Amino acid sequence: MAETSKSLVNTVELGRAIKRKREELGLSLRDVADETGVSASTLSRIENGTGKPDADNIARLTGWLNMPMERVMSGRANADGTDPAAPVVYFPQEAMPDIVEAHLRADRNLTPETAKALSELFRVAYAQFSHPGEDPRARNKRK
């Protein structure tokens, strides 16, 4: 399999995560720039998959995303921006939909389109059935 990128940063992964969180929170690029110290123009390029962030910006953005830096660092990438050999890395405090999405994208049996569709289905179902802040044991007692 030929390498299509020499970059060690998976800007597609980083850009998707930034855009998703920004839209979920209803923030503009300027809002995220103010929160992270990364310029709005750099954020726009990263969201579009064309930016090459430096180490400081990667650290700022993965910190803002509460995402392990290892998730966006890779040795090689396919044309779709994925690294077929990369393990799925996450923090235990990361949101469950983000963890599931990372696992789906890492599944070599799924096309990127299928992984994205399944991820969105999971996000909708998770939002519908989860009750943040509630003890799951209390829910079981009500049944």
Summary of the structure (lengths in Angstrom):
residues: 143
radius of gyration: 16.4
end to end distance: 52.1
largest distance: 55.2
contacts: 360
relative contact order: 0.12
helix: 56%
strand: 1%
